[in-house]
């Protein structure tokens, strides 16, 4: 192994093995921190020869246990692969190693008037390689699309140690099969992403954040439709916080809800190049929804600090629920009209169980709801009442049982609720083809 | 305005300055004549926001009868007046100062303007932020009081009205000081006075219909000739990295090297 890299054992292992929301712990005793693609290639070749299992790990902020070892797999951390290699101002393409932290990349491209095309709560810790490997969604997907669109090129090391070079800075490239699409979202089971080239949009010069209160979910849908129609190209986020989630951030984190009424809260953000133009559109939109009664109260942030405070009401819900007890987390995609039905049905379904609360919040703009159920501590009975009911419910609406979090360790066995058996069979064939010895992130993503 | 009966008008004048937003990373211009303001997010000076909030609370307690927000500067200042109106101020006054002259506008000019306005508007109280977060001058309240020969209560963290006086708790080095000042008076706000409200939609809409009068400093007989010339603006020196020292001998030799000891 290259002497330039580091092999660290003992105390680092504990930190790297405990999943961010305290659910899963593995028992690895070796963490490797390569610095270059070549290092990764030698590590994988060695492990493949000796049939040693490897868990690629970025910021370890995943929510389905995809980045932690289950047994004694070797942890391959991208922490030291954090070089930004290039930024093309004209095309807006940033090229970097997989271990760059998302926020660091965003700060870097900001200096050239650009922004990273995704944003999520874990931005200060997550690595771009991990984001790409899980095809992270985030808060602004309705504006900037998914990583399947914004990743223009990537480089990955396969199980054998072979370097798969799919690097490109081209917006359009129809030369053969687009292999990188297979790797995006493959959760480190088909290859270790080592380099990425990402298309960055212009950084908005004018940002507005508004929090609106609605009395019913039907009103939320009306507001959403109006927002898409009237705010149109400047709409950059449309998030939902239900009243239970709002009460949680008020109670456990002492955050301030500026609105006094409302069953549902919509956090809306606009991003554009011209403050006057955006304000005019926003004012017209607010006038319209207030007049027709779909919005009963609301506020527009005055200043950046108020914008951050309003965003915190949405971004810190998960943290607030952690304070309540153990959280059963579900991240599902549904037809937007059914977004909140799952929460209502789950509440009804769990009535009488030892449940503290049932919460629904998330990306109502793209139909992705975060359903959370809390109990005092982990309760297997409650777990069985929720699953597989929740997955069957989602299947019934032809939704996805994991919108953006991925399958990882926790949800691998539920893949058939959202994917046809034949599709899963082909996934397994690809896995066998690319990782014949099954050393890359075993026990993850695909069922046994 | 409705009939007030025996109660007198209690008009509060609130100074509102448009400054670079608190959360923005400020950059010095390459020519070192100032900081970059083009395309940079601006908002109402946080301490002035606290002043507006306090004035609105006084009105809600039926102590104040009218709140007039004042801002001096180029047309963009109307943005902060709109914020003040959305929070509950009744009307605004924009003292028009064009960009070139605004660059050299100082607290001494602003305080003369506020003093003249207070007389014109028959104000019972002037409240401003203790300082603006761009220049950190902390002078306007004090100078305004001097020009009017009114009492001043600065760094207020609590304001109570008792008959014709105000009981004001001030934040001072070493603790809190409570003083009684006769009205009319000039106050400046400190951080812990209150937590400003969010402007809610109905009020934001109403604010668009509220009046903003325009005046020029000359209309008030105030001369805003430049008093101060900025020679150079620089970033603070980059913090030097520290050095970790192994033992006392090394410390002594390093101190000697740097010339701190013989």
Interface residues (C-beta under 8 A of the other chain):
Chain A: X205 X212 X256 X258 X259 X286 X287 X290 X295 X297 X298 X299 X300 X301 X302 X303 X304 X305 X306 X308
Chain B: X21 X22 X23 X24 X39 X41 X43 X44 X46 X49 X83 X86 X195 X197 X198 X199 X200 X201 X202 X204 X205
